[in-house]
Amino acid sequence: MSDIQQWFYIDASGQQVGPATADQLQQLAIDRQISAETTVWTEGLEAWVPASQVEGLIPAESVQPAQPVTPAVDPYAQPSAATVTAAGDGDYPIPLTPKANFKLYLSLYISGAVLLIIGMVKNAMDAPTAEEVMANSEALQESGYLGLALLIIGALLLVVPSILNLVFLYRAWFLIQPGGASITPGKAIGFLFIPIFGAIWIWIVLFKLPGEWNNIVSRYANTTGAPRMSIGTVFCLMFIPFIGTIIWAAELSKAINFMVSARIAPQQQPAAPGGLQLY
């Protein structure tokens, strides 16, 4: 992935445009297509803000008056969390993100779990008894390594769904950033790897997401039909992990894919080319 910061902005017709780099925004300002009053957003901002409030984004010498904009309220303008709009007052500026491939997640998760179970059963069946070991000191070596191989392969397969769970969680937090989410996707995932604190942070990240997601998507006309997230699913994930992780991943995937489709549908973009989506 590129480390170049990506920006989105609202053009004179009230449409969301992007992503674009800071250099591209500066060129647009020189060409008088945007101005210091143009509303912009990038990951890390809690709300959409005028370009003039972002230091160094558009140099003062390059700012020229933009094309006149009608005085109607911009439906894409993002208020702060303290001054949110009511449902139906405009469309939510859904950030660009890939869909979640739940089928891949489920197939790898089930395959890994099945291989682990078969490996444990195989090891138990092939393990020599105490009498056999006493009678033949090489009985352990003769028991074979098939069961151990199955255990290793199964464990490796389960690593991928674990990573996908983090990817899905990142995307969910990323999608609600323009609505004023209290946690950035980078913090949501990055803080999980802090020793000791990560064990506490996972509870905060998981239990705050449903409430903030449901609150944000319910405020905008184009996201009122978005799937809601449930605290009950989080409890299931935390206390019945073997089953809960599947239910949680399914809920995240459904919510993410709705938002991705809602972003593409109004623009009537063609379907993506065929091929295996890995995450």
C-alpha positions as CSV (number, residue, x, y, z in Angstrom):
1,M,0.0,0.0,0.0
2,S,1.1,3.6,-0.7
3,D,2.2,5.8,2.2
4,I,0.9,8.9,0.3
5,Q,-1.9,10.6,2.1
6,Q,-5.2,10.5,0.2
7,W,-7.7,13.4,0.3
8,F,-11.3,13.7,-0.7
9,Y,-13.1,16.9,-1.5
10,I,-16.5,18.3,-2.3
11,D,-16.7,20.0,-5.7
12,A,-18.8,22.9,-6.8
13,S,-21.7,20.7,-7.7
14,G,-21.8,19.1,-4.2
15,Q,-20.3,15.8,-5.3
16,Q,-17.6,13.9,-3.4
17,V,-14.4,13.6,-5.4
18,G,-11.2,11.6,-4.7
19,P,-8.9,10.2,-3.7
20,A,-6.3,12.9,-4.6
21,T,-2.9,13.8,-3.3
22,A,-2.0,17.1,-1.7
23,D,-0.1,18.1,-4.9
24,Q,-3.2,17.4,-7.0
25,L,-5.3,19.6,-4.7
26,Q,-2.8,22.4,-5.0
27,Q,-2.9,22.1,-8.8
28,L,-6.7,22.2,-8.7
29,A,-6.5,25.4,-6.6
30,I,-4.2,27.0,-9.2
31,D,-6.7,26.0,-11.9
32,R,-9.5,27.6,-9.9
33,Q,-11.4,24.4,-9.6
34,I,-11.3,24.5,-5.8
35,S,-10.6,27.2,-3.2
36,A,-9.7,27.6,0.5
37,E,-13.3,27.2,1.3
38,T,-13.6,23.8,-0.4
39,T,-14.5,21.1,2.1
40,V,-11.9,18.3,2.4
41,W,-11.4,15.1,4.4
42,T,-8.7,12.5,4.9
43,E,-8.1,9.6,7.3
44,G,-7.5,10.9,10.8
45,L,-9.8,13.9,10.6
46,E,-13.0,13.6,12.7
47,A,-15.1,15.6,10.3
48,W,-14.9,17.4,6.9
49,V,-13.2,20.8,7.1
50,P,-12.5,23.7,4.8
51,A,-9.1,23.4,3.1
52,S,-8.0,26.6,4.7
53,Q,-8.0,24.9,8.1
54,V,-5.4,22.3,7.0
55,E,-2.0,24.0,7.3
56,G,0.0,23.8,4.1
57,L,-2.6,21.9,2.1
58,I,-3.3,24.8,-0.3
59,P,-0.7,27.5,-0.3
60,A,-2.1,31.0,0.0
61,E,-0.5,32.2,-3.2
62,S,-2.2,29.5,-5.2
63,V,-5.7,30.0,-3.8
64,Q,-8.0,31.6,-6.3
65,P,-11.8,32.1,-6.1
66,A,-13.6,29.0,-7.0
67,Q,-16.7,28.8,-9.3
68,P,-19.8,30.1,-7.6
69,V,-21.7,27.6,-5.5
70,T,-25.4,27.7,-4.9
71,P,-26.4,28.7,-1.4
72,A,-28.2,25.4,-0.7
73,V,-26.8,23.4,2.1
74,D,-24.1,21.0,1.0
75,P,-25.5,17.4,1.6
76,Y,-22.0,16.1,1.9
77,A,-20.7,18.5,4.5
78,Q,-19.8,16.6,7.7
79,P,-20.7,18.3,11.0
80,S,-18.8,17.6,14.2
81,A,-20.1,14.9,16.6
82,A,-21.6,17.6,18.7
83,T,-23.7,19.0,15.8
84,V,-24.8,15.9,13.9
85,T,-27.6,16.1,11.4
86,A,-30.9,14.2,11.6
87,A,-31.6,11.2,9.4
88,G,-32.4,12.0,5.8
89,D,-30.6,15.4,5.8
90,G,-28.1,14.3,3.2
91,D,-25.9,11.4,1.9
92,Y,-23.0,10.0,3.8
93,P,-19.6,10.4,2.1
94,I,-18.6,6.8,2.2
95,P,-14.8,6.3,2.0
96,L,-13.3,4.1,-0.6
97,T,-12.4,0.6,0.7
98,P,-12.4,-2.9,-0.7
99,K,-15.2,-5.4,0.0
100,A,-14.8,-8.1,2.7
101,N,-14.4,-11.7,1.3
102,F,-16.3,-13.7,3.9
103,K,-16.3,-16.8,1.8
104,L,-12.5,-17.0,1.8
105,Y,-12.5,-16.3,5.5
106,L,-15.0,-19.1,6.3
107,S,-13.4,-21.7,4.0
108,L,-9.9,-21.2,5.5
109,Y,-11.3,-21.1,9.1
110,I,-13.3,-24.4,8.6
111,S,-10.4,-26.1,6.8
112,G,-7.9,-25.2,9.5
113,A,-10.2,-26.3,12.3
114,V,-11.0,-29.6,10.6
115,L,-7.3,-30.4,10.0
116,L,-6.5,-29.6,13.6
117,I,-9.2,-32.0,14.8
118,I,-8.1,-34.8,12.4
119,G,-4.4,-34.2,13.4
120,M,-5.2,-34.6,17.1
121,V,-7.3,-37.7,16.5
122,K,-4.5,-39.2,14.3
123,N,-1.9,-38.5,16.9
124,A,-4.1,-40.1,19.6
125,M,-4.7,-43.2,17.5
126,D,-1.0,-43.6,16.5
127,A,0.4,-43.0,19.9
128,P,2.0,-46.2,21.3
129,T,0.9,-47.5,24.7
130,A,3.3,-47.6,27.6
131,E,3.8,-51.3,27.2
132,E,4.7,-50.8,23.5
133,V,7.3,-48.2,24.4
134,M,8.8,-50.4,27.0
135,A,9.0,-53.3,24.6
136,N,10.3,-51.2,21.7
137,S,12.2,-48.0,22.4
138,E,11.7,-46.9,18.8
139,A,7.9,-47.1,19.0
140,L,7.5,-43.3,19.2
141,Q,9.5,-42.8,16.0
142,E,7.6,-45.5,14.2
143,S,4.2,-43.9,15.1
144,G,4.6,-41.6,12.1
145,Y,4.4,-37.8,11.6
146,L,1.1,-37.5,9.6
147,G,-0.8,-36.3,12.7
148,L,1.8,-33.7,13.5
149,A,1.8,-32.5,9.8
150,L,-1.9,-32.1,9.9
151,L,-1.7,-30.1,13.1
152,I,0.9,-27.7,11.6
153,I,-1.1,-27.2,8.4
154,G,-4.3,-26.6,10.3
155,A,-2.6,-24.0,12.5
156,L,-1.2,-22.2,9.5
157,L,-4.5,-22.1,7.8
158,L,-6.1,-20.5,10.9
159,V,-3.5,-17.7,10.9
160,V,-5.1,-16.2,7.7
161,P,-8.6,-15.9,9.2
162,S,-7.1,-14.2,12.2
163,I,-5.4,-11.6,10.0
164,L,-8.6,-11.1,8.0
165,N,-10.5,-10.5,11.3
166,L,-8.2,-7.5,11.9
167,V,-8.5,-6.4,8.3
168,F,-12.3,-6.4,8.6
169,L,-12.2,-4.5,11.9
170,Y,-9.9,-1.9,10.4
171,R,-12.2,-1.3,7.4
172,A,-15.3,-1.0,9.7
173,W,-13.7,1.8,11.7
174,F,-12.4,3.4,8.5
175,L,-15.8,3.5,7.0
176,I,-17.3,5.6,9.9
177,Q,-14.5,8.1,10.1
178,P,-16.3,10.9,8.2
179,G,-19.2,10.5,10.6
180,G,-17.1,11.4,13.6
181,A,-15.9,8.1,14.9
182,S,-14.0,8.3,18.2
183,I,-11.3,5.8,17.3
184,T,-9.2,5.9,14.1
185,P,-8.7,2.6,12.3
186,G,-4.9,2.8,12.9
187,K,-5.4,3.1,16.6
188,A,-8.1,0.4,16.6
189,I,-5.6,-2.2,15.3
190,G,-2.2,-0.8,16.3
191,F,-3.0,-0.6,20.0
192,L,-3.9,-4.2,20.1
193,F,-0.2,-5.1,19.8
194,I,0.8,-3.1,22.9
195,P,1.7,-5.7,25.6
196,I,-0.8,-5.9,28.4
197,F,-2.7,-2.8,27.3
198,G,-3.8,-4.7,24.1
199,A,-5.8,-7.1,26.2
200,I,-7.8,-4.2,27.6
201,W,-7.9,-2.3,24.3
202,I,-9.6,-5.2,22.4
203,W,-12.6,-4.8,24.7
204,I,-12.8,-1.1,24.1
205,V,-12.5,-1.4,20.3
206,L,-15.1,-4.2,20.0
207,F,-17.7,-2.9,22.3
208,K,-17.6,0.7,21.0
209,L,-17.9,-0.2,17.4
210,P,-21.6,-1.4,17.3
211,G,-22.9,1.8,19.0
212,E,-20.9,4.2,16.9
213,W,-21.6,2.4,13.7
214,N,-25.3,2.2,14.3
215,N,-25.5,5.8,15.3
216,I,-23.6,7.2,12.3
217,V,-25.3,5.1,9.6
218,S,-28.7,5.9,10.9
219,R,-28.2,9.7,10.4
220,Y,-27.8,9.7,6.6
221,A,-30.2,9.0,3.8
222,N,-28.0,6.6,1.8
223,T,-26.9,4.5,4.8
224,T,-30.2,4.1,6.8
225,G,-30.6,0.7,5.3
226,A,-27.0,-0.4,6.4
227,P,-26.9,-3.6,8.5
228,R,-26.7,-2.8,12.2
229,M,-24.0,-4.3,14.5
230,S,-25.0,-6.0,17.7
231,I,-23.4,-6.0,21.2
232,G,-24.6,-9.5,21.5
233,T,-22.4,-10.6,18.7
234,V,-19.4,-9.1,20.5
235,F,-20.2,-11.0,23.7
236,C,-20.5,-14.2,21.6
237,L,-17.1,-13.4,20.1
238,M,-15.4,-12.8,23.5
239,F,-16.9,-15.7,25.4
240,I,-17.6,-18.3,22.7
241,P,-14.7,-17.6,20.4
242,F,-14.9,-20.7,18.2
243,I,-18.5,-19.9,17.0
244,G,-18.4,-16.2,17.8
245,T,-15.6,-15.4,15.5
246,I,-17.6,-16.7,12.5
247,I,-20.7,-14.8,13.5
248,W,-18.7,-11.6,14.1
249,A,-16.8,-11.9,10.8
250,A,-20.1,-12.4,9.0
251,E,-21.6,-9.4,10.6
252,L,-18.6,-7.2,9.8
253,S,-18.5,-8.4,6.2
254,K,-22.2,-7.8,5.6
255,A,-21.9,-4.2,7.0
256,I,-18.7,-3.4,5.0
257,N,-20.0,-4.8,1.8
258,F,-23.2,-2.8,2.1
259,M,-21.3,0.4,2.4
260,V,-19.0,-0.4,-0.5
261,S,-22.0,-1.2,-2.7
262,A,-23.8,2.0,-1.6
263,R,-20.8,4.0,-2.6
264,I,-20.6,2.4,-6.0
265,A,-24.3,2.2,-6.8
266,P,-25.1,5.9,-7.2
267,Q,-22.1,6.3,-9.6
268,Q,-23.3,3.3,-11.7
269,Q,-19.7,2.0,-12.0
270,P,-19.1,-1.2,-13.9
271,A,-18.5,-4.4,-12.0
272,A,-15.0,-5.3,-11.0
273,P,-13.2,-7.7,-13.3
274,G,-13.3,-11.4,-12.3
275,G,-10.6,-13.0,-10.2
276,L,-10.0,-14.2,-6.7
277,Q,-10.3,-11.5,-4.0
278,L,-7.9,-12.4,-1.2
279,Y,-9.3,-10.3,1.5
